[in-house]
Amino acid sequence: METAAAAGNKGATMDGVTCLAWLSSSRYVVTGGLDDKVRVWDSLSGECKKTFNGHCDAIQSLSASRNLDFLVSVSSDITARDSSPIYSKLSDPEETTKSLGDHKKKKCLFIRFQGLDTVMANQLEIEKLCDMLWEYETLDDLSYPGGNTDESDTDESSSAGSDEETENQSDEDSGTDGSVQCPSSIRRRRRKNAPLLRKRKARRVTRRNKNKKNPDEGISKKDDVPFNGKFFQSIISVLRFNSSTTPKPFLILTPLEESHVQTAVICSRNHGIQMKVRSGGHDFEGLSYVSDVPFIIVDLFNLHEINLDLENKLAWVQSGATTGELYYKIAEKSNILGFPASVCTTVGVGGLISGGGYGAMFRKYGTSGDNVIDARIVDVHGRILNRKSMGEGLFWAIRGGGGGSYGIVLSWKIILVTVPPTVTVFRVDRTLAEGATSLVRKWQDIAHRLPQELAIFVSIGVANATPKDEKTVRATFTSLFLGDAKKLKIVMKETFPELGLKNSDFIEMRWIQSVLFLDNLPTNSSIDILRGRSTVKSYFKGKSDYVRQPISHTGLELMWERLLNDELTGMNLTPYGGKMSEIAESETPFPHRSGILFKILYFAAWNEKQDASSEEYISRLRKMYEFMTPYVSQSPREAYVNYRDLDLGQTSKNGTASYSQAKIWGTKYFKGNFDRLVYVKTKVDPDNFFRNEQSIPSVAF
């Protein structure tokens, strides 16, 4: 990036931006670069106003004080002087040699101002994470570079881009050197009447602990520094991980641009920091926000742009979008298009597709991953690759091979599917006294053979049978039919008359209303509710199975007996067949295709008051899973990767499983596709940077 710059900075250049910060509401932005310089830019003219020296390596992080008096920055150098933050007066580029603290054995990774006179830096030692706090003396008056702002307001937002734009950008971003390019222009954000000339009066603050002899005094251990837990708690949907003993990240990064993700990958890899990536936060085992070693979280929720191409029935969707946001965006423009994704509308698109992804229309159109034709991924080198540049092996792996193993997928190019103007739904309950056992037995025989347009789900749980609170098993049959009620009545009469549906049970609606219905949201409410990102939080543990042979009447009765003994355990049954039986197991890493009758999700749930007994509830669930062994798939006993289950075999600390360790759970999730996933992983990430407790391992062939 070259700009003509004022104040002796004419011809200032920058090799690449590593970090930046806006100076309050002014027109100025400060950047750190790969060339070890810190610069202040005028966002209106593009001119470099000031250049600060003093570092000897790429700038890692920077922050300006609230009153804009001072700037503090850190680099990735490991020398004593240059690894220390340098403390700069914005008015005087020469005053950039003041350092804070003693960091001879520490690398400073992240720094920011706390108020006007406190600087906080996150630091990482070899095996110890700590926060350092300093108080400092302020310097002299600052004359802030000023001028009048443009009084017009602008608000430019980013988007996933059209196909042509994406192709061009991918070519530019996919350089072999892995560098992050400086943007060609600085995005402008203006506010009316924002004062730009700020003169400060000199003031001094007594430096605390000034005379300490031990340089390590003043270091606050992590447990002593209040962790800003509100945001961290807000992203945890499985509340059994929201406890004081749950390891906390030392940084949560919420990228606003794709380049922020690139920078995060490069910096994390350079410093050997484990990175967890979150899109929707629905991971059953919390693998997107929990780790057994020091780690950071890259939360993609700000990257949720959706761009539709209705003419060609295509869309680009960023990974931070939820399925609800995707459904809303489609319905806003069309009532005859949809997408086969999750029933739960707060699931993140990135995590869903990474594990294959299923929903109410998958018997008609296959998994979510089956309907992806391109993607943009940040690889281990920080490059952005598309399908062409990443290669077919990696493109195959990311559409069902599990998240957290190969890179960070930024966005997906999906095929929009056709839905009729009118669909039909029903939901009916049947207890044991109403023949639930026989109905579930019959459902097993016919659900996978029904027309592809029809899916009937069954939820099994315990309910009150009488006013005296006597318990019984209740089966709830919930359906989506891609057609009108007249056609569905005919199908049900011919295939499942035993269910005894009445005319009033058949409810016609638009497809987008069925999305609300299936997620237990009010169907008469505005579809704006789908834009909300509030996730239902619960104390929960889940496990999964696949069934290839119908369970006998006697087997079902034994299952009901166990459910009545363990009231907090339930089961959801999802029918397969249809399109799922037509796609080969090796088409994507998601292998659960032909021959599957239905999938079982077992779950145990409890409340906050019962959390002290959580292990008891989890134990009951595990016993139920063990009891089901004779009735489910064998060799391997299959499991759904998006229903993560560490009981199947957890990797060693820090996600460094051997091939033999990973194969225990890998063959359950991926069957014969596991070895191919290992091959792809080893090729694209040989050092196993992208990892979690059940990620695909890198091995030497």
N, C-alpha and C positions, 0 to 999 in steps of 0.2 A: 504494500500500500504506500503510495507516494503522495505527499501533499505539500503544497507551498505553505510554509508556516511563518508566522510572525515572531517577533521577539527573539531573533537569532536562531530560530529553528527551521529556517528555510531548507527544503529538501529533506526533511525528516522521513525516514523509511522505517518499515516494520516488517519483520519476517513472518510473524504469526502472533495472533492474540491468544494468550493463555488465561487471562482473567480481565474483568472490567467492572466498573462501578460508575453509576451516575452520581454527579455531585449535587445531591438534594434535588431541588426543582429547577436547577439552572439549565443552561444550554450546553454545559460541559460534561464530558465523560472522560474518565481516567482509565487507561489500559495498561496492562503488563504484557510483555512480549517475550518471545523466545530469544530475543537479542539482549536480554538482561536489562532492558530499559523500562522506565515507567514514564508515560506521557499523558499530558492533558490535551484533549481535543475539543475544538469548537464544532458541535454537531451541526450547526447551520452552514458554516463555510467549509467544513472538512479540514481546517487547518490545525496543525499541531502547535499549541500555544507554549508548551513547556516540556522539557525532557529532563528527567531526573536520573542521575547515575549513582553508582555505589554498589550495585550487585555484580556478580561475576557469572551468573547462570540465569536460566529462564525464570521469570517471575512466577511464583506459585500462587500467591494470594495478595490482595490489597484491600484497604478499607480507609475511608475518609471519616474524620470526626464529624459529629452531628452539626457543629457550628462551622464546619469547613475550614477550620484553622490548620489542621494537620492531616497528613497522609502517612499511613504506615504500610509497609510492604515486606514480603518475604520471598526468598528465592529458593530454588531446589539445590543450591550449592551445599556442600557438607563441611566447608571450612568454618572455623569459629566465627570469623568476622562476617562472612557473607551469608551464613545460615541464620544469623540473627536478623530480626526485623530492622529495617532502617526507617528512621523517623524523619519525615521531610516536611519542611514548611512549603506550602503551596506557592508562596510568594517568592521563594528563593531556591532555585535548583541547586545552588552550591551547597546548601545545608542539608546534605543527604548522608552524612557519615555517622550520625548518632544512632547507636544500637541500643536495644532493650534486652536485658537479661543476659544470662550466660548459657549458651547453647552448644558448647563444644562437643557434646556427645549426643545431641538431639537434632532431629530434622523438624523444622517448623512447616506444617502442611497447610494450615488455615489460620487466618488471623482476622480479627474484627474489633472495632471499638465498642465498648460498653459504656454508653453515656459520653461525657465530655473528657474524662480524665482517666479512664481505665482501658487498657488494651488486653484482650484475651486471645490466646493462641492455642490451637489444638496441636498437640505434638505426639509423635510416635517414636518410642524407643524400640529396641529389638523385640522385647517381649512385654513391654509395659506401656500402657496408654495413660497419659496425664494431661491435665490442662494447666497452663501457666498464666498467672495473673501478674501484671506489673502496674504500679503507679509511677507516674513520671512527672518531670517538671515541664511546664509549658515553655515555649520559646517566646520570641518577640511578636510584635504586631504583624498581622497578615493583611496585605492588600490583595483582595481577591480579583483576579482578572475579570473585567466586567464589560458591560454594554447593554443595550436594550434588547429585550426578547421580541421576537415576532409575536404579535398578539393573536395570531390565528392559532387555533388548536388543531392538532392532528393526532390520529390514533391509528397506527398501522399495525396490523396483526399478521402473524405468519400463517401459512397453510401448507398442506401436504403437497400442493402443486399439481398442475396438469400432467398428463403423460409426457408431453414434449419437454416441459420444464424439468420434470423429474429425471428424464433420460439424460438431459444436458448436465444437470447438477451432479448426477451420479458419475458421469464421465470426469467432471472436474474434481470431484471429491475422492475419486478412487485412485489417487496417486500411489506410487509404490513406496514413497518415503514415509507414509503414515502421518504426514504433517497436517496440522489444522490450519487452514488458510485464513488470513485476515479478511474480514468482510470488505467488499468493495466500497461500501458506504456505511456510515454509522446511522442507525435508525434514530429519527428525531422525535423527541417528545417535548412539547412546549406547554407552558402554562402562562396564562395571561398575567402581565404585570409582575412577573417573578423578578425580584431585585437581583442584579448580578454583581454589583459593586458592594462588597461586604468588608468593612474595616472593623477589626477587632481591637479591643483594649487589651493591653498586656495584663496577664494575671498569673499568679504562681500558686501551685499546689504543693504542699509539703510532701516530699517523697517518703512513703512508708518504708520502714525497715532499711533505711538508707545506709546504716552503718553495720549491716549484717556481715559477718566474716564468712559464713558458709554460703556459697553461691546457690546451693540447692534450697536454702531457706526461701520461702516465698512461693515454692512450687506447691500448688494445691492438687492433691490426688483427686481422681475422678469422683470418688465418693464424697469429697468435701465440697465440690462445686455443684450448685444446683443445676440439674439437667433439665432443659426445657422439654418436659415430658408431655405437654399438652398435644403437640403436633404428633409426636411419636405414638401416643395413646390413640389418637384419632385415626391412625392408619391400621391399627390392629383390630381385625374383625373376629379372630378367635381369641376370646378373652382369657383362656387359660395361659396365654403367653403374656398377658398384661399384669405382671407381678413385679415385685421389687427384686426378685432373683433373676428375672429375665435380662440377659446381657443387652445393653443399649448401644446403638451406633454412636460413634463420636462425631458423625456428620451425616445429615440428611440433605441430599442435593435434589432440588426440584428444577430440572432443566426447562428453560423457556425456548431454547432453540436446539436444533440438532447438533450444532457445534459444541454446545455445552456437554452433550453426552460424549462426543469424541474426546474432549479435553479430560473429562472424568476418567475415561478408560485409560488414556495415556498416562495421566498422573498416578492413578491407582496402580497401574502396572509397574511404572518406574519405581514406586515406593513400596511395592510388595504388599499392598493393602487389599484385603478381601472386599469385594463389591457385591452387594445384594441388589437386585433389580425388582421393583414393584410396579405393577400396572393397576390392578384392581384390589389386590390384597386379600384374595379369597383362598390363598394356599392353606390347605387343611393342617399342615404342620408348621406354618409360619416361616417357611424357608425363604420367603422374600423379605423378611424383616427381622429374623433371628439368626444368630451365629454363635459358634462356640469359641471364636477368636475375635480380636478387634476388627471392626468392619465399618463400612459406610453403606448407606442406602441411596440408590438413585431411584427416585420416585417419579414416574413418567406422567403423573396426572395432568400436568400442564400441556403435555403433547397429546392433544385430543381432537385435532382437526379432522374433519371428514369432508371430502370433496367428491361429489357425485357426477357421473357421466351417464345420465338417464338414456340418452340415445343409444349408447352401446351397452347399457346395463352393467356398468362397472363403477367402482368407487375406490379411492385411496383412503385408508383409515389409519390414523396414528395409533400406536399401541396403548397410549394412555386413555383412549376413549373407552367408555363402557358400552356394553351391548345395548343398553337402554338409549344412550345417546345416538348410537348407530340406527336403531329402529326409529327413533324420533326423526332423525334427519331424512331417512328414506320416506317415511309417511308424510313428512312435511311437503314433499315434492310429488309423491306418487301413491296411489292406493292400490296399485297392481304389482308392486315390487316389494321384495323383502330380502332377508338373509337368514340362512339356517345357522343360528347361534343359540346361546344358552337361554333357558327358561328364566333364570335369575337375571334381572336387568342391571344389576350393579357389578357384574363380572367384567373385568378388564379384557379388552380385545386381545392384547398382547399375550397374556397368560392363557387365555382360552384357546387360541389358535396354536400356540406352542405345544399344547397337549393333545391336539386334534380338534376337540370341541364338538359337543353334540347339543341338540335341542329338539324342539317339537316337530321340526320339519326334516329331520335327518333321515327318516325312512324314505322320503321323497327325493332329497337332494344330497345325501351324504353328510359328512362332517364339515365343520367350518373350514378345516384345513384342506379338504377336497375342493373347495371353491376359492382357493387363493392361486393367482397366476403370476404374481410378482411380489417382491418385498424389498425393503431397504434396511440394511443391517450395518451396525458399527462392529467391525471385527476387532481382533485382539491388537491390531496395529493402529487402531483409531480411524481406519478408513471407512467410508460409507460405500457399500457395495449394493448393486441391484442383482437381479437374477442372473443376468448375463455375466457380470463381473465376479459374482460369488461362485458360480458354477452350479451344475445341477445336483451335485452331491450335497452341498450345504443347503441348497434350496429345498431338497427333499427332507433333510434332517429337521429343519425348523418348523415344519408343518405337522408336528405330532411327536417329535422326539423329546419333548419336555423342555421347559424354560430353564435358563441359567447355565447352559453348557457350551454354547457356540458363539455367542455375541449378544448384542442388544438390538433387537429388531425395532426399528423406529416406526415403520408403517407397512401396511399390507395392501396389495391391490387385489380386490375381491370381485367375484362375479355376483351380481344381484340376480335373484331368482324370481320367477313369476308366481304371484299369488292371485287367487280369484277375488273379485270385488266383495264377495260374501263368503265367509267361513262359518263353521258351526262348531260349538263346544258343548260339553256337558260335564257335570260333576255330581256323582251320586255316592252315598255311603251305604255300606252293607255290613251288618254285624254278624257274629256267628249264628245268632238265632234267625237271621235273615238269609242264611245259606252262604256266608262269605267263603267258607272252605271250598265248597263245590264251585263257586264262581271263580275263585283264583285258580283252581285246578283247570277249569275250562279255558280261562284266559291264557294259561301257559300253552295250550294246544293251538289257539287261533290267533293270538296277538301278532306273531311274527309272519303270519300268512295273510293278514288283512291287506286291502289295497294300500299302495304306497302313500296315498293322500290321507290316510287315517292312522293316528297314533293314540293308543289308550295306555295311560300310565296308571300304576297302582301304588298307593301308599298304605303301608300296614302299620298300625299302632294300637295302643291300648286306650279304651274309652270307658266311661261310666255306662253300665247297662241298665241300671235302675236308679230311682231316686235315693236308694239306700247306699249308693256309691259302690255297688257290686261291679266288678270289672269284666270287660269282654274285649275281644279283638275286633277291630273295625278296619275294613278294607274300603279305601276311597278310590273310585274309578274316575279319572279325569281324562278328557279327550279333546283333541283338535282334529277337525276334518276340513280339508281344503275343498270345500264345496258347500252347497246349500243343505238345509235340514231335510228336504224331501229325499235327496239322494242318500243322506246318512241314515235315515230311517229304514230305507230299503236294505242297506248294507247290514245294519244291526239286526234286523229281523231275520236275515238269511244266515248270519254268522254267530250271533250272540244273543238270541232271544231270551236266554235265561236271566240276563241282567235286568229284564223287566222295566225298560225305560218307558216313561210316559211322554206324551207330546210336549208337555211343559218343560221337560228336561232338556230338550233341544233348543239351544239359543243361537240365533243367527247374529252376526256382527261383522265388522270390518276386521281385517287381519291385525291391524295395530291394536284394536280393542282386545283381541285374543291374547296379545302379548301381556296386557294388563291382567286379564283373567287368569292366565297360567301362573303369573307371579303373585297372585292373590292381592292385586291392587284393584281399586274400584273401577269398574269398566265404564262408569258414567263420568269419570273425572277427566280433566284435560290431559292430553298426552304430554303436556309440559312436565308432568310428574316424572317422565322418563329421563329428563335432563338432570334431575337431582342425583347426587352421588353419595347420598347417605346409605351406608351399608348396615344391614342388620348385624348387630354384634351379639355373640352368644358364647357360652361355655360349651364346648363341642369337641367331639372326636369322631372321625369317620373311617370306614374301611369299605372295600369294594370286592365284588366277585362277579364272575360271568357264569351263566348256566347254559349247558348244551343239551341236557335231557330234562324233561318235565319232572318235577318233584311229585312224588306220590301223595295220595290223600292222607295216608298215615304219616308221611314225612311232614306235611303241612300242619297236621294236628300237633306233632311234637314241637314244631316251630312256634305254634301259638302258645303252647305250654310254657316255653322258655320266655316268650314275650310277656306273658302274664306275671312271671316271676321277676322279670327285670323291666319294670314299667317304663323306665326312661329310655329304653332302647326301641328304635323304630327301623323300618325298612322301606326303601323306595325301589320299585321295580320298573325298569325302562325297557320297552319292547324293541327288538331289533328286526331283522328281515328287511324286505323291500330293497331299496337302492344299496343298503349296507351289505347285502349278500352278493351284489353284483360286482363289487370293487375288490380287487386282489389285496391280500394281506400286506403285500410289499409295495403297494402303490404309494403309500406314505408310511411313516413309522408307526402309525396307529394300526394295530394288527387285528383288532377284534371285529371280524367281518362275518364271513360265511359260517354257518353252523351255530351261531350264537342265537339263543332264544330270547334271552333278556339279561340285563345287568342288574345287580343288586348293590344299593348303597345302604350299608348299616350305619346307624348313627346313635350316639348317646349324647344327651343334652341335660344340663343341670343349670341351676341359677346361682347367683352370687352367694346366697346364704349356704348353699350346699357345696361351695367350692372346696371347702376343707376336706370333703369326702370325694374329690374328683377322681382319685385313683381307684376308688371302689366302683364308680360308674364306668371308668375305662376298662377295669378288669371284667366287669359284666359283658361289655362289648366284645372283648377278646375271647371270652368263653363262648359267646354266641357265634363268633367267627369260626372258632375251633369246632363247634357242634355242626356247622354247615359243611364241613369238609366232604362228606360222602355225596353231597347233592350238587356240587359245583364242578367247574372245569378242573382237569387234572393234567399234570406234566406238560406245561406248567399250570399252576393255579393262577389264572389270569387276574390282572388288576388294572384299573384305569389310572394312568399317570397323573391326571389332573385331580385325582383324589389321593394325593400323596399320603403314604402310610409308612412311617419309619419303623413300624413293627416288622416290615418285610425284610429289613436288613439295612442298618445305617452304616454309612461310610465311616472311615476313621476321621479323627479330628481334622478340621479345616477342609473337609471334602476331598481328601486324597486317597480314595479307595483304589485298591488294586483291581485288575480285571476280574479275578476270581471272586473278590468281595462284591463288586458291582453286579456281577452276573446273577447273583442270588435274586435280587429284586429286578434287575434289568430284563431278564427273560419273562418275568411276570407282567411287566408293563409292555414290553415290545416283542416278545416271542423271538422269532427268527430274525427280526430286524435289529436286534441288539448289536450283533457283531458289525453290521454295516454302520451303525451309529458310532461305535468305537473307532472305526476306520476314519470316518469323516471328522470326528472330534480330534483325533491324533494329527490329522492333516492340517486342520485350520487353527488349532490351539494346542500345539505340542507340549507347551509348558503348563497346561491346565490352569490358566488364569481364571477363566470363567468356570466357577464350580460352586456346588452346594453339597449338602449332606447326601443327596441322591442324584448327583450329576453324572453324566457320562464320563468315564475316565479316559485319559490319554495314555497309550501304551506304546512300547517299542515293538514293531513287528519284525 
